[in-house]
Amino acid sequence: MIKNKKILEEFERKLIEKERVNVEKNFKIFNELLKFAREMKKIPLPNSLEGIEIDIKYAGAINGIKGTS
């Protein structure tokens, strides 16, 4: 349980300052993961829109949207 919010916020601020984002490194990692997924034939997904009508109906029912059924 957090008792002193200001101490936590100061810690987070310092951590973010110290841990700068390395965009170039992150893009390299992303590209390697994408390449691997393609080699494994996971991207692009075959028939990726198959069953989307049912998903839309479920989402509408869950969220209480009228006119989706």
Secondary structure, 3 states (H helix, E strand, C coil): CCCCHHHHHHHHHHHHHHCCCCHHHHHHHHHHHHHHHHHCCCCCCCCCCCCHHHHHHHHHHHHCCCCCC
